[in-house]
Amino acid sequence: MFESTKIVKGVDTEKLFEIIKKYSKENIECTSHTFFRLSEKQRKIFTCEELRKILLGNQAFLAGIQHNGNYALFYKYKEKNLKIIVHINNRKIKIVTFYFIEGWQIPEI
């Protein structure tokens, strides 16, 4: 299982941000899996709209492609490290999941 989520290749964050910005808010979707790690209280704070704002308004400081083809994006968000996993195709970006991580969990790509 973990092999499929392993980052196999780094991605230029500037180029990836330019690609993401080409998508409209309506074409960035959350899935049923997006919020599964969160409590009900956290789900009221971290909405799909907030995640869209992060993706469209901020360039990740690190990004990579996972073995399963999804992108792992790393952001600084309110002085924390936020990891967002997305699947990008030619029509939509699907936010697979997200979670906060500690500094030691940021991979070297």
C-alpha positions as CSV (number, residue, x, y, z in Angstrom):
1,M,0.0,0.0,0.0
2,F,2.7,2.5,1.0
3,E,4.6,1.8,-2.2
4,S,1.8,3.4,-4.3
5,T,1.9,6.6,-2.3
6,K,5.7,6.9,-2.4
7,I,7.0,10.0,-4.3
8,V,8.9,8.8,-7.3
9,K,9.7,12.1,-9.0
10,G,10.0,15.7,-8.0
11,V,8.0,18.4,-9.8
12,D,8.8,22.0,-10.5
13,T,6.4,23.8,-8.2
14,E,6.3,27.0,-10.3
15,K,5.2,25.1,-13.4
16,L,2.7,23.0,-11.5
17,F,1.2,26.1,-10.0
18,E,0.7,27.6,-13.5
19,I,-1.1,24.4,-14.5
20,I,-3.3,24.5,-11.4
21,K,-4.2,28.1,-11.9
22,K,-5.7,27.2,-15.3
23,Y,-8.5,25.3,-13.6
24,S,-11.6,27.1,-12.4
25,K,-12.9,26.6,-8.9
26,E,-15.7,24.5,-10.3
27,N,-13.2,22.1,-11.8
28,I,-11.5,21.5,-8.5
29,E,-13.4,18.8,-6.6
30,C,-13.3,17.1,-3.3
31,T,-14.0,13.4,-3.1
32,S,-15.7,11.3,-0.5
33,H,-12.2,10.4,0.7
34,T,-11.0,14.0,1.1
35,F,-12.2,14.6,4.6
36,F,-12.1,11.1,6.0
37,R,-9.3,11.8,8.5
38,L,-11.1,14.8,10.1
39,S,-13.4,15.1,13.0
40,E,-16.8,16.8,12.5
41,K,-15.4,20.0,14.1
42,Q,-12.4,20.0,11.7
43,R,-14.8,19.5,8.8
44,K,-16.4,22.8,9.5
45,I,-13.1,24.6,9.4
46,F,-11.4,22.8,6.5
47,T,-13.9,23.0,3.7
48,C,-13.5,22.1,0.0
49,E,-13.7,25.9,-0.7
50,E,-10.8,26.5,1.7
51,L,-8.7,23.8,-0.1
52,R,-9.5,25.3,-3.5
53,K,-8.3,28.7,-2.2
54,I,-5.0,27.2,-1.1
55,L,-4.5,25.4,-4.4
56,L,-5.4,28.4,-6.6
57,G,-3.8,31.1,-4.4
58,N,-0.5,29.6,-3.2
59,Q,2.4,27.9,-4.8
60,A,3.5,24.8,-3.0
61,F,7.0,24.8,-1.6
62,L,7.5,21.2,-2.6
63,A,5.7,18.8,-5.0
64,G,6.2,15.3,-6.4
65,I,4.4,12.6,-8.3
66,Q,3.5,9.5,-6.4
67,H,3.9,6.0,-7.7
68,N,0.1,5.9,-8.1
69,G,0.1,9.0,-10.4
70,N,-1.3,11.4,-7.8
71,Y,0.6,14.6,-6.9
72,A,1.7,15.3,-3.4
73,L,1.8,19.1,-2.8
74,F,3.4,20.6,0.3
75,Y,2.3,24.1,1.6
76,K,2.9,26.3,4.5
77,Y,-0.5,27.1,5.9
78,K,-1.0,29.2,9.1
79,E,2.6,28.3,10.2
80,K,2.0,24.6,9.7
81,N,3.0,22.1,7.0
82,L,0.1,21.0,4.9
83,K,0.2,18.0,2.5
84,I,-2.5,17.9,-0.1
85,I,-2.8,14.9,-2.4
86,V,-4.5,15.6,-5.8
87,H,-5.3,13.8,-9.0
88,I,-5.0,16.0,-12.0
89,N,-6.4,15.2,-15.4
90,N,-7.2,17.3,-18.4
91,R,-10.7,18.3,-17.1
92,K,-10.5,18.3,-13.3
93,I,-8.4,18.4,-10.2
94,K,-9.7,16.0,-7.5
95,I,-8.5,16.6,-4.0
96,V,-7.9,13.0,-2.8
97,T,-7.0,13.9,0.8
98,F,-5.0,16.3,2.9
99,Y,-3.4,16.5,6.4
100,F,-1.0,18.4,8.5
101,I,2.5,17.0,8.9
102,E,5.6,17.6,11.0
103,G,8.7,19.1,9.5
104,W,10.5,15.7,9.7
105,Q,7.8,14.2,7.6
106,I,8.6,16.4,4.6
107,P,10.4,14.2,2.1
108,E,13.6,15.0,0.4
109,I,12.9,15.0,-3.3
